[in-house]
Amino acid sequence: MTSCHKQGVVDETFENAFSKLLLEVESTIFDKTQSMSMSSLFKTFLSYLPEGVTHKYSIGRLRRQLELKYDKKIRIEKGKTGQGQSNLVISSSVSTYDAFRDRSLSTLGDMTCDTQVTLTVEQVLHRAANILKKEIAEIAIDPKSYADPSQVSIESSLQLVPISLRKFITWLIDEKSSSKVSETFTMGSKMRQCLAISECIVSLCKDALTPFHLAMALHVHHEFGSKQLVDLLYSHGFSASYTEVRRFLTSVSDAEISRRSADDYVPAGIIPIQKGGLIIQEGTDDVDINAETVDGKNTFHTMARVIFQERVVNSSLNNSLGTGGIARGTDRTLKQDQSSCTILQCLPFQKPQSKPQPPKYVDPIDSIMMCSSALQSVTDRAWVLLRAACRGILPDAITGPGMVSQTIPFWTGFNVSLSKRKDIYHAAIYEPVIDAKPSDLSTVFTAMKHCTSVSARAGQTFSIQTFDLQLYAVAQQVKWSHPNIFRSHVLRLGGFHVLSSFIAGIGKLWADGGLRDLLTDSGVYAGNTVEHMLHGKEFNRSTRALTLVYDALVTVQIQSCLSWCIENDRLTAIPAEVFESVKNLQQLYETDVHQEETFKEFEKSFSDFFDPVLQELFNFPSISILGYAVTGNTNHTLFYESRKRGKLASPSQGGV
């Protein structure tokens, strides 16, 4: 046999063995997306050669044949020297770090590993660190702009941090999670701590500013105002630096100043009406910092303004509240120029020649009567009945024994227990302060003009603005002076000030009619405290005192009504289910069960049966309810009260 013929037979033998090897490569690398080492492939290739065949086939030749066969479908990664690794053959669709991770941390079959390599602890940790580092390197963090505030959340952190890093940190700090590796991975109760540590690692690896670090620095700076504390956290890798905080505040200020056009300024975060936004309203109040000092200097008096707009929780429209897209500047202080100063300046106000007067109503009595409604709600009267059931004023034949302890909370707690949590909240958008005396006409005029402009820019045909009692009076004068400018401007008095004025009105009308004596002689409040309460001061005490008075008076009315029903055989008009519901609600309030549905049923039965009897007694002109409470002689009380009004005859004439 010639040498050429012999060489041809050997080449054919090599080709047959290579064809068999390709089947293994197809099934392992492409179908199962696993990796194979060159040494294991070469050993498999030699096993396909017939026995006794001498060869000079090298591993380099096998590599060149594989590259020629598959071209760009495979990659051959070079193994690390000194660690017992051969070159790795992987599919192009598999990343390099995934291949090394599967090879290092998983137990592969005989075809994927040529020998059992024992790795040291340092080698395993080094490989794991490289895998995590490669995944962290693929995270995209824009270094030229700041993150949006909506990204400071657990959901955003889960998207930012790689899953492998989350698993690794969770296995380290959570004993329950590290007990076994499961297909369904959960972070457990230490999710927030795990994500915080993971974001710290990401920030240090990429030398980038994560949302967590910026938010932590801003929060500490806002709460404590300490540069040393912010830099201390930064030195330990838990927050951004104080220098970065200054840059952020300056960048946000520059972005807000750039929103100014002509004399109008609309802050970011307002959703226009055309885009689905709800009504906006502005709250305006004076701010006094260091109101009094020894030398009269370093005081701060200005006008602060806040815009409120209702938002729906988890709505896609809420994304407009963020500061995403703000360029990351390098300046740490705001440049003082004309554009930044004009936002804080007042507009000139021309005082009218004649004294402004409020508009005259055609018939104020009709306007008042249009707003009249029931002075007492059914819910409040039902609440008094529930609280009265434990005071021993209801007959035992009605309520029965056992109702001795008070389980019904006071008015505020009672209404809280009936309320439901809504998915609506108010977003606060802060506007620049007006650096001038708050009570000055020019300052109030400027605030009203800005409110009108912002409402118009938001697509709102009217503007709503709330003031306190002092500024409300000044704002009304400004509105009366310029009716054409503020024709659609609605001025509101704050709820606190409305109630204070209302309480002062009650004191003006009823203080000398026994209300002052009732509060003082009862021993609940001192005399000077009562005087302050009835003049609209001591707000919390006065609201509770008037609620106590209401509770006591309605309790007397209910007790008198039940006594009248018993004496006149009218108790049958009230079904027993009403009083049974009282007992059930008393027991229900001892538990944590939500009472809204049960109270609605009781309120309906109270409104249908008990309340009409109560109203019938109150509306009958010859009956004095206080007479039932003062004396026990019902017939004579009714007689004397009726004789005064000339409604009834004497008892001897067949009266009541």
PyMOL commands that set and color helices and strands:
alter all, ss='L'
color gray80, all
select helices_A, chain A and resi 3-31+38-47+59-73+96-105+121-137+149-151+154-160+163-173+177-179+188-206+211-224+227-235+242-257+273-275+316-321+338-344+364-370+378-388+396-399+411-418+441-457+469-481+495-521+527-533+539-567+571-573+576-588+596-619+625-630+634-645+651-653
alter helices_A, ss='H'
color red, helices_A
select strands_A, chain A and resi 36-37+74-77+88-91+280-289+300-312+424-434+463-467+489-493
alter strands_A, ss='S'
color yellow, strands_A
deselect
rebuild
show_as cartoon
